Amino acid sequence: MTPLEGPDRAACVREMFGQISDRYDLMNRFMALGQDRAWRRQAVSAAALSPGGLLLDVGSGTGDIALEVLRRDSTLRVMAVDFSSQMMQVGRRRPGGQRIFWCHTDALELPFPDATFDAVTSGYLVRNVIDVRRAFEEQMRVVKPGGRVVCLETSPARRNALRPLVLFHLKVVIPMLGYLIARNRAAYMYLPKSTQAFMTPNQLAMIMESIGLKDVSYHRFMLGTMAVHTGVRPEEP
């Protein structure tokens, strides 16, 4: 993956996800050693939705978080948005995919009125957008006052005794799996590179706070390589 910026980078990322869409879910299971579903369940729990609530899942891809929400409570309604039509096509074909409202759009230009959703989630989105702050501003705009914005994202490996093991998994194991399973080593070289180049959980939390989200917190897991961030849109005065 070349170090592109701006619209060129966005187009390159969109093309990459389109190429791997058919094997995306299977690769996630292998890369995460089967733990990725548990991480998404944490994100869903952090959204704290009430029965009958309306969730927006941004960068939904094949709908992992959206489907987990519906498995947890069938009264909930989910709008899933993504800029890759191929990823959404895979999601629609999954069991339960027809119960999700799908929307092909850009995370930086959400086509919804202010204060529409009871909560907003994203999984592995903000590392791939060209403007992280803008992405969070849009999410805060469309969530109702008192609603939560939840972000599940990878984090750079910590500098500790386990760092060599983590880097080996990122730089060697994942690209190898990408070649064997998805037949696309380049796409799965992008993952470790973009993870290591991304901001720390604390830096991400500072951006969320800077746009006005309150009670921002995060929880790290998987040897510090994953984090769930949560922030709340303030109530109107």
N, C-alpha and C positions, 0 to 999 in steps of 0.2 A: 504494500500500500504506500503510495507516494505521499510525501508530506504536503498535501495541498491545503489551501485555506479558502474560507468563504464559500461562495456557491459551488466552486469546483470540487471542494471537499465534500459538500453535501451531496452532489450528484454522484461522486465516487462511492460514498457510503451507501446511498440508495441502490446503486447497481450491485454492490457487493452483497447486500442483504437479499436482493432478488435472486442472485446466483445460488445462495445457500439455503433458500427458503424451504425446500423439500426435506433437507436433512437437519434443519436448525434445531428442532426439538430433540431429536436423537443425540445430536452433538452436545446439547446442554446437559443431558443426563450423564453422558460419559465425562465431560469436562469437570463437572461439579461432583463427580462420584456419587450421583444420585441425590445430592443434597439441595439442588436448586428449587425443588418443590417446597421444601421446608422454609427456604428463604423467602419465597413468594408468599407463603402463608403468614410469615412475620409481617410482611408489608401490608397484607390484607387486614390483619389484626390491628396494625397501627392506624389504619384508616378509620376505625371505630364507627362503622356505619350502623345506623338503626334500621330495623325492618322497614322495607318499602323504600329505602333510600336510593338515590341516583348517583352512580359513580362514573367519573371520567378516567379512563386508563389511557395515558398518553404514551406514544411509542409502543403500542400494545403488541406489535409483531403478530405472532400466531395466536395470541390471546391467552397466554398462561395465567396472568393475574386475573383477567376478566373471567375466565372459566373457574378459577379458584373461588372468586367472589360468589358466583352462582351456585357452586357446590356447597358453599357454606350456608347460604340463605337464598332460597328460591324466590323470595319476595323482592329481592334487590333487582335494580335495573342497571345495566352497564352500557355505556357508550365507549367503544374502543376506537382510537384513532392511530393512524400510522401513515408514513409517507411512502411505504413500499406496498404496492398493490399485490405483488406476489406473496408477500408474507401474510396479508389479510386473506387472500384466497385459500391458503393452507389453513388458516384459522377457521374460516367458514366451514371447511370440510370436517373439522374435528367434532367429536361428540359434544353436543351442547352449543356448538358455534352458531347455530341458527337463532339462538336466544339472545345473542349479542347484537347491538346496533353498531354497525361498522361505518367508519367515515375515513375516506382517503384525504388526508390533509397534512399540513406542516405544523409541527409542534410550536413554531415561533409565530404562527398566525392562526390561532384557534378560532373557528367560525361559530362561536357561541356567545350569547349575551353574557354580560356580567352576572356573577352570583347565580349561576345555573345549577351547579352540582353540589351535593352534600360532602363529597371528598374527591380528591384527585390523586391518582397514583401514577408512578412511572417505574419501569424496570429496565435498567441498562439503556437509558435514553440519553441522559445529559452529557455523558462522555462523548457522544457522537454528534451533538449539535454544534453549530458554529457560534452560538451565543448562549452560554449557560444562564446568564442573568435574565436575558429576554425569555427564555423558556420558563423560568420560575415566575417571572412577572405575569406571563400569560396564564399559568396555572393558578396563581393567586387571584387573578382577575375573575376567572370563571367559577371559583369555588365560593360557596356562600360564607358570609361572616360566621365565624365559629367552626367552620369546616377545616379539615386537615389536608395538607399537601404532603404526600409521602413519596420518598425517592429511594429505590433500591439500586445500588450502583457498586461497581468494583472500586477498589482502592489500591494505591501503590503498596508494594510489599514493605513492611516495616524493617528497619535496620536492627535486626536482632539475630540470635543464633539460628533461627529457622529461615532466615532470608534466603540462603542458598537453595534450600529445598523448595521454597515457594517459587523462586526464579526458574529452577529446573522444570517445574510443572508448567509454568507460564511459557517459557521460551523453547522447551524441547517437547514435552508431552502433548501440549495442546496443538501445536502445528502438526505433529505427527498424526494425532487423531483427526485433524482436519483433512489431511491427505488421505488417510485410510477410510474415513467414514463419509466425509462430505466431498471428497475429491477436489478440495480447494485449500491447499496449504496457505496460499497468500492471504485469504480472508482470516485464517486463524493465526497468522503472524500479526495481523492488525490488532487483534484482541490484546495480547500481552504488551505490545508497543503502546497502544492507546491507554492501557491501564497504568503502565509505569509513568507515562507522560501526564497523567491526569492529576488533578489537585487532591490534596489530602482530605479526609472527612472533616477536619476542622475548618479548612478553607472553604469547603462546600457549605458548611453550616453558616459561615460568615456571610456568604452571598445570600443565603436564604434570609438571614436576619436583616441584611442591608436593604432588601426590597420591602420589608415591613412585616414579614412573618414573625409571629411570637412563639414563645415556648419551644424554640428550636432545640432538638436533641438528636443524638444518633447512637446506634448500637453497632459495634463491629463484631464480625465472626469469621469463620473459616480462615484461621490464622491471620486475621486482620485484613484479608483481601476483599471482604464484602462489608457493606454498611447499609443500614436502613436509617434514613433521615426523616424526621417528622417536624412539621411546623404548622401553626394555626393562623388562619386569617383572623385579624382582630374583629371583634364585634363592632358594629356601627355605634358611634356616640349618641 
